[in-house]
Amino acid sequence: MLRWQALAVLLLCAWLLPVVAVAADPAPTLDAITARLANPVVLRGQFEQSKTVVGFRNPLRSEGRFVVARDRGVIWQTDKPFASELVVTAAQIRSRQPDGSVRVEVDASQQPAMRSVNTVLFALISGDLQSLQRLFQVTPLTMDEEGWQLRLTPRSRMLARAFSSLTLHGDRHVRVVEIVEAGGDRTRIQFRQLSELPAALRDDEAARFD
């Protein structure tokens, strides 16, 4: 369960592709979308996540808050249906326990395949479509004055074993990430209340990365 939650965080990743409104483009290109991207140092917001599991009628729902820091990683804090926290960095995925203790869930030095997932995370954070193209076939779907859509299809076997595609919907920021896993499960993450201020991590946020 944690693996899929972590993938959702990483591929959320999506959060950090802000845009400026432009005239409609009937044939969107990666260059055109890249030209619209900003690169905030820190982005904060709320999320609502819905996961539909094959064989189950009702989706699994969760909601919470996140902080993405370009040079540090992601804090993914679930508030409902129960409290939990993941801290994702280039080297590790850590969970914070109710008593405040921290446990390493994934260490990239011991599981090198996780480095590819972390590469996805930080490429998305920086809007580095060149890096994403090394791991995904990136296909622009639409772009107009209201926003844009991109579809990512994994190139590597490792990523293809985890999921079959990602679709990103955005305006000034990515607003929705849709993940289709290889087994057919589907996850939809919607981002709300996005803010780039304050532009630096607060002391309490920085401490959670240490």
Rosetta silent file (secondary structure, phi, psi, omega in degrees, C-alpha in Angstrom):
SEQUENCE: MLRWQALAVLLLCAWLLPVVAVAADPAPTLDAITARLANPVVLRGQFEQSKTVVGFRNPLRSEGRFVVARDRGVIWQTDKPFASELVVTAAQIRSRQPDGSVRVEVDASQQPAMRSVNTVLFALISGDLQSLQRLFQVTPLTMDEEGWQLRLTPRSRMLARAFSSLTLHGDRHVRVVEIVEAGGDRTRIQFRQLSELPAALRDDEAARFD
SCORE:     score description
SCORE:     0.000 S_00000001
   1 L     0.000  -42.580 -179.427    0.000    0.000    0.000 S_00000001
   2 H   -62.262  -37.505 -178.208    2.835    2.370    0.906 S_00000001
   3 H   -59.568  -45.242 -178.824    4.504    1.742   -2.461 S_00000001
   4 H   -70.501  -35.465  177.865    1.455    2.944   -4.372 S_00000001
   5 H   -64.328  -41.477  179.177    0.964    5.848   -2.004 S_00000001
   6 H   -63.757  -42.849  177.386    4.595    6.823   -2.535 S_00000001
   7 H   -60.385  -39.838  178.843    4.213    6.573   -6.307 S_00000001
   8 H   -61.986  -41.091  178.360    1.153    8.767   -6.065 S_00000001
   9 H   -62.172  -48.744 -175.267    3.204   11.297   -4.107 S_00000001
  10 H   -63.358  -38.229 -176.325    6.064   11.198   -6.571 S_00000001
  11 H   -87.931  -10.533  167.092    3.866   11.456   -9.507 S_00000001
  12 H   -54.727  -50.775 -177.669    1.970   14.042   -7.906 S_00000001
  13 H   -12.022  -39.360  123.134    3.713   15.203   -8.262 S_00000001
  14 H    26.780  -32.252 -178.288    2.551   17.197  -10.890 S_00000001
  15 H   -39.946  -30.111 -163.672    2.080   20.030   -8.440 S_00000001
  16 H  -111.590   44.611  176.859    4.772   22.116   -9.707 S_00000001
  17 L  -120.632   65.888 -177.708    3.995   22.967  -13.287 S_00000001
  18 L   -66.910  155.284 -172.843    2.559   26.512  -13.089 S_00000001
  19 L  -143.140  161.037  174.247    1.367   28.257  -16.241 S_00000001
  20 L  -114.527  139.451 -177.529    0.267   31.594  -17.711 S_00000001
  21 L   -65.399  137.033  177.586   -2.905   31.869  -19.824 S_00000001
  22 L  -138.015  175.402  179.251   -2.345   32.141  -23.585 S_00000001
  23 L   -68.893  157.265 -177.963   -4.420   31.909  -26.727 S_00000001
  24 L   -59.224  141.047  178.284   -5.749   28.524  -27.821 S_00000001
  25 L  -124.008  109.912 -175.973   -3.260   26.265  -29.605 S_00000001
  26 L   -69.218  -18.937  179.978   -4.901   23.562  -31.729 S_00000001
  27 L  -131.011   78.038 -175.285   -1.666   21.564  -31.918 S_00000001
  28 L   -64.158  145.286  177.631    0.071   21.862  -28.533 S_00000001
  29 L  -124.534  161.365  177.100    3.769   21.069  -28.343 S_00000001
  30 H   -62.073  -37.617  178.918    6.094   20.372  -25.448 S_00000001
  31 H   -62.152  -41.148 -179.254    8.013   23.552  -26.258 S_00000001
  32 H   -65.451  -41.032  178.814    4.820   25.594  -26.043 S_00000001
  33 H   -69.483  -41.977  178.714    3.882   24.051  -22.705 S_00000001
  34 H   -58.065  -38.213 -179.213    7.434   24.394  -21.379 S_00000001
  35 L   -64.388  -17.747 -178.767    7.351   28.098  -22.230 S_00000001
  36 L   -95.612   -5.632 -173.159    4.385   28.459  -19.887 S_00000001
  37 L   -82.989  141.630  170.598    5.967   26.739  -16.900 S_00000001
  38 L  -105.901 -179.496 -173.722    7.187   28.505  -13.783 S_00000001
  39 L  -144.620   69.246 -177.077    9.527   27.078  -11.188 S_00000001
  40 L   -64.454  146.145  177.571    8.525   27.947   -7.599 S_00000001
  41 L   -70.417  -40.040 -179.182   11.014   27.183   -4.857 S_00000001
  42 E  -136.865  137.266  174.243    8.243   26.023   -2.521 S_00000001
  43 E  -131.734  132.393  178.431    4.636   25.059   -3.213 S_00000001
  44 E  -121.649  153.357  176.833    2.043   24.288   -0.555 S_00000001
  45 E  -178.718 -174.104  176.743   -1.486   23.063   -0.894 S_00000001
  46 E  -114.949  155.352  178.401   -4.208   20.605   -0.078 S_00000001
  47 E  -133.658  152.005  168.183   -5.059   17.373   -1.869 S_00000001
  48 E  -126.065  126.086 -175.615   -8.005   15.072   -2.306 S_00000001
  49 E  -121.551  134.408  177.714   -7.179   11.558   -3.491 S_00000001
  50 E  -129.660  124.990 -179.283   -9.543    8.901   -4.764 S_00000001
  51 E  -120.275  124.144  177.164   -8.348    5.403   -5.641 S_00000001
  52 E  -100.929  117.463 -176.728  -10.504    2.874   -7.459 S_00000001
  53 L  -100.838  132.766  179.426   -9.305   -0.679   -6.865 S_00000001
  54 L   -56.367  129.263  178.928  -10.224   -3.436   -9.298 S_00000001
  55 L    95.586   -8.533  178.876  -12.856   -5.669   -7.711 S_00000001
  56 L  -116.928  137.490 -175.994  -14.092   -3.079   -5.223 S_00000001
  57 L   -76.510  -45.508 -174.156  -17.145   -0.921   -5.834 S_00000001
  58 L   -93.374  134.523  178.351  -16.359    2.044   -3.612 S_00000001
  59 L   -71.284  154.853  173.949  -13.191    4.115   -4.100 S_00000001
  60 E   -88.409  126.705 -174.993  -10.701    4.681   -1.283 S_00000001
  61 E  -118.210  143.951  174.744  -10.619    8.366   -0.396 S_00000001
  62 E  -148.812  160.976  177.165   -8.117   10.446    1.494 S_00000001
  63 E  -151.761  157.475 -178.693   -7.287   14.100    1.931 S_00000001
  64 E   176.630 -150.712 -174.400   -4.598   16.199    3.475 S_00000001
  65 E  -132.568  159.726  176.672   -1.834   18.721    2.854 S_00000001
  66 E  -146.082  157.420  172.247    1.534   18.806    1.145 S_00000001
  67 E  -133.122  128.630  175.835    4.673   20.905    0.866 S_00000001
  68 E  -117.089  121.955  178.104    7.033   20.586   -2.088 S_00000001
  69 E  -116.086  121.527 -172.033   10.483   22.176   -1.768 S_00000001
  70 L   -52.659  -41.626 -175.110   12.551   22.172   -4.925 S_00000001
  71 L   -95.947    0.102 -175.792   15.873   21.508   -3.178 S_00000001
  72 L  -122.489  -49.930 -178.147   14.606   19.264   -0.387 S_00000001
  73 E   146.686 -148.411 -174.528   11.666   17.046   -1.356 S_00000001
  74 E  -130.719  134.680  168.179    8.017   16.520   -0.493 S_00000001
  75 E  -106.296  118.960 -175.995    6.071   16.401    2.756 S_00000001
  76 E  -117.681  103.831 -171.843    2.828   14.469    2.135 S_00000001
  77 E  -111.668  111.858  177.886    0.555   14.702    5.167 S_00000001
  78 E   -89.347  130.126  178.592   -2.709   12.739    5.176 S_00000001
  79 E  -101.938  -35.836 -178.948   -5.372   14.016    7.592 S_00000001
  80 E  -134.099  143.775    7.502   -8.319   11.773    6.655 S_00000001
  81 L   -79.494  -12.881  174.502   -9.367    8.983    7.001 S_00000001
  82 L  -147.246  156.517 -175.277   -6.441    8.701    9.448 S_00000001
  83 L   -78.131  134.561  174.183   -3.348   10.785   10.131 S_00000001
  84 E  -159.715  162.425 -179.835   -0.048    9.827    8.523 S_00000001
  85 E  -145.903  134.288  171.114    2.958   11.568    7.034 S_00000001
  86 E  -116.906  139.642  172.246    5.535   10.718    4.374 S_00000001
  87 E  -118.554  117.678 -175.721    8.690   12.712    3.739 S_00000001
  88 E  -109.983  123.385  174.755   10.176   12.026    0.312 S_00000001
  89 L  -122.874  179.772  179.549   13.741   13.092   -0.541 S_00000001
  90 L   -63.526  -25.512 -174.014   16.144   12.125   -3.309 S_00000001
  91 L  -105.370  -24.415 -171.019   17.597    9.403   -1.104 S_00000001
  92 E  -147.774  160.905  163.563   14.752    8.145    1.081 S_00000001
  93 E  -120.559  120.240 -177.166   11.078    7.863    1.799 S_00000001
  94 E  -118.349  145.611  173.792   10.430    8.257    5.534 S_00000001
  95 E  -111.932  142.588  177.698    7.232    7.948    7.535 S_00000001
  96 E  -101.600  127.312 -176.459    6.573    9.873   10.718 S_00000001
  97 L   -84.381  162.507  179.963    4.890    7.882   13.468 S_00000001
  98 L   -55.712  -29.753 -179.626    2.181    9.195   15.840 S_00000001
  99 L   -83.864    2.077  179.479    4.770    9.468   18.638 S_00000001
 100 L    94.479   -9.871  178.146    6.961   11.693   16.454 S_00000001
 101 L   -72.778  157.200 -176.644    9.567    9.042   15.651 S_00000001
 102 E  -117.133  136.483  178.872   10.722    8.592   12.052 S_00000001
 103 E  -124.179  133.236  176.616   11.052    5.304   10.175 S_00000001
 104 E   -79.437  118.714 -179.641   12.841    4.821    6.842 S_00000001
 105 E   -91.651  -39.402 -179.699   10.450    3.039    4.493 S_00000001
 106 E  -139.557  130.406  177.180   12.560    3.110    1.326 S_00000001
 107 E  -118.860  117.076 -176.125   16.289    3.781    0.983 S_00000001
 108 L   -62.576  -25.667  178.996   17.474    4.422   -2.578 S_00000001
 109 L   -70.115  -25.714  178.728   20.963    3.157   -1.701 S_00000001
 110 L   -97.118  -22.871  178.977   19.452   -0.257   -0.909 S_00000001
 111 L  -128.375   81.305 -173.491   16.766   -0.202   -3.620 S_00000001
 112 L   -56.984  -27.296  179.998   18.385    1.459   -6.652 S_00000001
 113 L   -60.309  -26.326  179.697   15.197    1.196   -8.719 S_00000001
 114 H   -65.768  -19.991  179.653   13.708    3.866   -6.478 S_00000001
 115 H   -63.252  -34.887  177.301   16.134    6.369   -7.955 S_00000001
 116 H   -63.730  -40.607  178.358   14.121    6.348  -11.172 S_00000001
 117 H   -64.587  -41.895  179.149   10.994    7.194   -9.210 S_00000001
 118 H   -65.727  -33.976  175.574   12.820    9.996   -7.408 S_00000001
 119 H   -61.142  -39.647  176.268   14.046   11.277  -10.769 S_00000001
 120 H   -59.451  -47.967 -178.584   10.404   11.524  -11.820 S_00000001
 121 H   -55.236  -55.042 -172.831    9.602   13.498   -8.695 S_00000001
 122 H   -74.303  -26.209  172.918   12.315   16.087   -9.056 S_00000001
 123 H   -66.777  -40.571  176.893   11.850   16.434  -12.824 S_00000001
 124 H   -65.747  -41.140 -179.150    8.202   17.213  -12.214 S_00000001
 125 H   -60.627  -42.376 -175.743    9.092   19.639   -9.447 S_00000001
 126 H   -88.337   -5.014 -175.014   11.479   21.593  -11.671 S_00000001
 127 L    69.142   29.633 -176.547    9.359   21.330  -14.805 S_00000001
 128 L   -85.217   82.414 -178.438   12.264   19.460  -16.416 S_00000001
 129 H   -67.219  -25.520  177.472   10.468   17.913  -19.385 S_00000001
 130 H   -62.418  -43.324  177.311   13.790   16.858  -20.892 S_00000001
 131 H   -67.622  -39.354  178.691   14.397   14.517  -17.946 S_00000001
 132 H   -61.853  -35.609 -178.880   10.810   13.280  -18.051 S_00000001
 133 H   -67.475  -20.890  176.495   11.219   12.398  -21.702 S_00000001
 134 H   -73.045  -24.139 -178.179   14.042   10.019  -20.818 S_00000001
 135 H  -107.229  -22.974 -175.972   11.606    8.002  -18.698 S_00000001
 136 E  -131.432  152.621  161.025    8.289    8.705  -20.436 S_00000001
 137 E   -83.481  112.990 -174.852    6.787    9.230  -23.801 S_00000001
 138 E  -101.402  119.586 -175.054    5.331   12.687  -23.138 S_00000001
 139 E  -121.074  114.693  173.356    2.347   13.585  -25.307 S_00000001
 140 E   -67.406  132.910 -179.536    0.657   17.004  -25.224 S_00000001
 141 E  -102.893  -52.297  178.760   -3.104   16.486  -25.457 S_00000001
 142 E  -145.874  156.855  172.414   -4.652   19.953  -25.282 S_00000001
 143 E  -157.868  124.099  174.542   -3.667   23.518  -24.553 S_00000001
 144 E  -146.790 -170.523 -175.197   -5.856   26.624  -24.554 S_00000001
 145 L   -66.989  -15.860 -179.983   -6.299   29.766  -22.499 S_00000001
 146 L   -92.697  -14.727  179.737   -7.888   27.760  -19.688 S_00000001
 147 E   156.339 -159.825 -175.283   -5.110   25.206  -19.314 S_00000001
 148 E  -154.739  166.196  175.381   -3.392   22.160  -20.775 S_00000001
 149 E  -138.139  142.056  174.498   -3.131   18.392  -20.555 S_00000001
 150 E  -129.567  144.106  171.731   -0.154   16.053  -20.872 S_00000001
 151 E  -116.745  133.488  178.939   -0.050   12.274  -20.994 S_00000001
 152 E  -115.142  125.977  177.765    3.013   10.367  -19.777 S_00000001
 153 E  -117.999  123.657 -174.058    3.589    6.760  -20.820 S_00000001
 154 E   -63.541  140.450  176.415    6.516    4.945  -19.150 S_00000001
 155 L   -91.062  -36.596 -173.766    9.428    3.875  -21.321 S_00000001
 156 L   -84.979  153.564  177.883   11.203    1.598  -18.827 S_00000001
 157 H   -65.520  -35.987 -178.823   10.018   -1.848  -17.794 S_00000001
 158 H   -61.568  -49.051  179.248   10.412   -0.957  -14.138 S_00000001
 159 H   -68.939  -34.261  179.449    8.019    1.980  -14.339 S_00000001
 160 H   -66.516  -26.069  176.215    5.681    0.062  -16.667 S_00000001
 161 H   -70.725  -23.396 -178.916    5.320   -2.619  -13.979 S_00000001
 162 H   -88.187  -46.177 -177.751    3.990    0.059  -11.638 S_00000001
 163 E  -152.963  158.858 -176.821    1.616    1.992  -13.881 S_00000001
 164 E   -96.268  -31.751  179.392    0.565    2.275  -17.501 S_00000001
 165 E  -163.055  162.096  173.483    0.017    6.035  -17.861 S_00000001
 166 E  -130.181  140.853  172.632   -0.308    9.413  -16.182 S_00000001
 167 E  -125.570  127.243 -178.747   -2.460   12.312  -17.292 S_00000001
 168 E  -109.904  132.924  176.813   -1.768   15.801  -15.967 S_00000001
 169 E  -119.911  130.593 -179.098   -4.323   18.623  -16.108 S_00000001
 170 E  -151.327  166.072  167.995   -3.253   22.137  -15.231 S_00000001
 171 L  -124.781 -105.870  173.346   -3.651   25.866  -15.498 S_00000001
 172 L   -73.176  -27.587  172.412   -1.149   27.986  -13.603 S_00000001
 173 L  -131.157  162.836  170.288   -0.421   24.878  -11.566 S_00000001
 174 E   -65.178  130.441 -178.187   -1.222   21.247  -12.089 S_00000001
 175 E  -106.254  -30.052 -177.285   -4.703   20.737  -10.691 S_00000001
 176 E  -140.897  136.766  171.276   -5.355   17.052  -11.329 S_00000001
 177 E  -120.916  126.489  176.824   -3.158   13.958  -11.708 S_00000001
 178 E  -115.290  124.499 -176.356   -4.737   10.762  -12.992 S_00000001
 179 E  -116.470  127.472  173.325   -2.737    7.549  -12.595 S_00000001
 180 E  -110.084  113.918 -178.321   -3.599    4.268  -14.277 S_00000001
 181 E   -80.939  160.704 -177.007   -1.681    1.407  -12.672 S_00000001
 182 L   -59.586  -32.378 -179.065   -0.546   -1.652  -14.569 S_00000001
 183 L   -83.562   -1.490  177.954   -3.065   -3.824  -12.724 S_00000001
 184 L   104.252  -13.577  176.582   -5.981   -1.581  -13.625 S_00000001
 185 L   -65.125  149.236 -177.911   -6.333    0.386  -10.385 S_00000001
 186 E  -128.658  137.574  177.539   -6.882    4.109  -10.919 S_00000001
 187 E  -124.652  134.928  175.857   -5.923    7.061   -8.743 S_00000001
 188 E  -124.213  123.564 -179.796   -7.114   10.636   -9.121 S_00000001
 189 E  -118.243  124.078  178.147   -5.437   13.380   -7.107 S_00000001
 190 E  -113.185  135.242 -176.678   -6.862   16.888   -7.092 S_00000001
 191 E  -108.465  135.459 -177.533   -4.891   19.832   -5.714 S_00000001
 192 E  -133.868  166.058  173.632   -6.484   22.841   -4.029 S_00000001
 193 E    51.894   43.368 -177.456   -5.530   25.988   -2.124 S_00000001
 194 E   -75.666  140.492 -178.994   -2.136   26.150   -3.845 S_00000001
 195 E  -147.212  138.399  176.090    0.298   28.826   -2.677 S_00000001
 196 L   -98.942    3.909 -178.441    3.899   29.738   -3.492 S_00000001
 197 L  -118.862  143.112   -5.753    4.203   31.961   -0.399 S_00000001
 198 L   -66.138  153.801 -172.176    6.155   32.124    1.749 S_00000001
 199 L   -76.970  -11.570  176.662    8.827   31.360   -0.835 S_00000001
 200 L  -116.668  155.544  176.309   11.133   29.654    1.686 S_00000001
 201 L   -62.325  138.732  170.416   10.463   26.731    3.991 S_00000001
 202 L   -71.406  161.312 -176.714    9.296   27.665    7.473 S_00000001
 203 H   -58.176  -40.647 -178.275   11.505   26.418   10.289 S_00000001
 204 H   -68.894  -32.584  177.451    9.052   23.662   11.247 S_00000001
 205 H   -70.190  -45.921  179.819    8.837   22.467    7.639 S_00000001
 206 H   -59.435  -37.329 -178.106   12.624   22.424    7.175 S_00000001
 207 H   -64.403  -27.703 -177.580   12.995   20.417   10.398 S_00000001
 208 H   -74.880  -15.826  174.925   10.810   17.642    9.006 S_00000001
 209 H   -84.734  -15.262 -175.374   13.343   17.028    6.219 S_00000001
 210 L   -85.939    0.000    0.000   16.198   16.524    8.758 S_00000001
